[in-house]
Amino acid sequence: MENNDELDESTQTTAAGLTRLASAISELLREQAVDSRLGAKLLKRLEKEAKRVAEHGPATLSVAEGAALRSAMEQLQHALHQRGADLLVQANARLRATEEAAGKRRKAKKEESA
C-alpha cells in the first residue's frame, strides 16, 4: 500500500533536477541501456516526486519550470511506449522466424516421406 504521508513531506528536489533526470532516463531507454520495466518504475517514482516538488518543493515552480517538467515526463512516457512497441515488433519477428523454420522442417519431412 502506498504511503501518502510521504507525499505531504517537503523535498529538496528541484524541478530542474527532475527534468534532467527524466530526460536522461528517456535517452537511456532510447539507447536500450535500461530495461523498460526499470524505466516504468522510475517513471512512476518520478511522477510521485514531481507532485511533491510542485506542492512542497524548495521553491515555487514557475510556469516555465512546470512546463519543462511536464514535457520531460511526457518524453519519458513516450520513450517507454516506444520501447514497448519496439520489443513487441522484435518478439513478433522472432515468432515469425520460428514459425517459418518449423514450417520448412515440416515441408521437408513431408517431401522425404513422399
C-alpha positions as CSV (number, residue, x, y, z in Angstrom):
1,M,0.0,0.0,0.0
2,E,1.3,3.5,-0.9
3,N,2.4,5.7,1.9
4,N,0.5,9.0,1.3
5,D,2.3,10.7,4.3
6,E,5.4,10.8,2.2
7,L,3.7,13.0,-0.4
8,D,3.0,15.6,2.4
9,E,6.7,15.9,3.3
10,S,8.8,18.7,1.9
11,T,11.5,17.8,-0.6
12,Q,14.8,19.3,-1.6
13,T,14.5,18.0,-5.1
14,T,14.1,20.7,-7.7
15,A,12.0,20.8,-10.9
16,A,15.2,21.3,-12.9
17,G,16.8,18.2,-11.3
18,L,13.7,16.1,-12.1
19,T,13.6,17.4,-15.6
20,R,17.2,16.5,-16.2
21,L,16.7,13.1,-14.6
22,A,13.6,12.3,-16.8
23,S,15.5,13.4,-19.9
24,A,18.4,11.2,-19.0
25,I,16.2,8.2,-18.4
26,S,14.4,8.8,-21.7
27,E,17.8,8.8,-23.5
28,L,18.8,5.6,-21.8
29,L,15.6,4.0,-22.9
30,R,16.1,5.1,-26.5
31,E,19.6,3.7,-26.3
32,Q,18.2,0.4,-24.8
33,A,20.6,0.8,-21.9
34,V,17.9,0.3,-19.4
35,D,15.1,-2.2,-19.3
36,S,11.5,-1.0,-20.0
37,R,10.4,-2.4,-16.6
38,L,13.0,-0.3,-14.8
39,G,12.0,2.7,-16.9
40,A,8.4,2.2,-15.9
41,K,9.3,2.0,-12.2
42,L,11.5,5.1,-12.5
43,L,8.7,7.0,-14.3
44,K,6.2,6.1,-11.5
45,R,8.7,7.3,-8.9
46,L,9.5,10.5,-10.8
47,E,5.7,11.2,-11.1
48,K,5.4,11.0,-7.3
49,E,8.4,13.2,-6.8
50,A,7.2,15.7,-9.3
51,K,3.9,16.0,-7.4
52,R,5.9,16.6,-4.2
53,V,8.1,19.2,-5.9
54,A,5.0,21.0,-7.2
55,E,3.3,21.0,-3.8
56,H,6.2,21.1,-1.3
57,G,9.3,21.9,-3.2
58,P,12.1,24.1,-2.1
59,A,10.8,26.9,-4.4
60,T,7.5,27.7,-6.1
61,L,7.5,26.4,-9.6
62,S,7.5,29.0,-12.4
63,V,5.3,28.4,-15.4
64,A,8.4,27.6,-17.5
65,E,9.7,25.1,-14.9
66,G,6.3,23.4,-14.7
67,A,6.1,23.2,-18.5
68,A,9.6,21.9,-18.8
69,L,9.0,19.2,-16.2
70,R,5.7,18.1,-17.8
71,S,7.4,18.0,-21.2
72,A,10.3,15.9,-19.8
73,M,7.8,13.5,-18.1
74,E,5.8,13.2,-21.3
75,Q,9.0,12.5,-23.3
76,L,9.9,9.8,-20.8
77,Q,6.4,8.2,-21.1
78,H,6.7,8.4,-24.9
79,A,10.2,6.7,-24.7
80,L,8.6,3.9,-22.6
81,H,5.8,3.4,-25.1
82,Q,8.2,3.4,-28.0
83,R,10.5,0.9,-26.2
84,G,7.5,-1.3,-25.6
85,A,6.4,-1.1,-29.2
86,D,10.0,-2.0,-30.3
87,L,10.0,-5.0,-28.0
88,L,6.7,-6.2,-29.5
89,V,8.0,-5.9,-33.0
90,Q,11.1,-7.9,-32.1
91,A,9.0,-10.6,-30.4
92,N,6.8,-10.9,-33.4
93,A,9.8,-11.1,-35.8
94,R,11.2,-13.9,-33.6
95,L,7.9,-15.7,-33.6
96,R,7.6,-15.4,-37.4
97,A,11.1,-16.7,-37.9
98,T,10.4,-19.7,-35.5
99,E,7.2,-20.5,-37.3
100,E,8.8,-20.3,-40.7
101,A,11.6,-22.5,-39.7
102,A,9.2,-25.1,-38.2
103,G,7.1,-24.9,-41.4
104,K,10.1,-25.5,-43.6
105,R,11.1,-28.5,-41.4
106,R,7.6,-30.0,-41.7
107,K,7.6,-29.4,-45.5
108,A,11.0,-31.1,-45.9
109,K,9.8,-34.0,-43.7
110,K,6.7,-34.4,-45.9
111,E,8.7,-34.4,-49.1
112,E,11.1,-37.0,-47.7
113,S,8.3,-39.4,-46.7
114,A,6.5,-39.0,-50.1
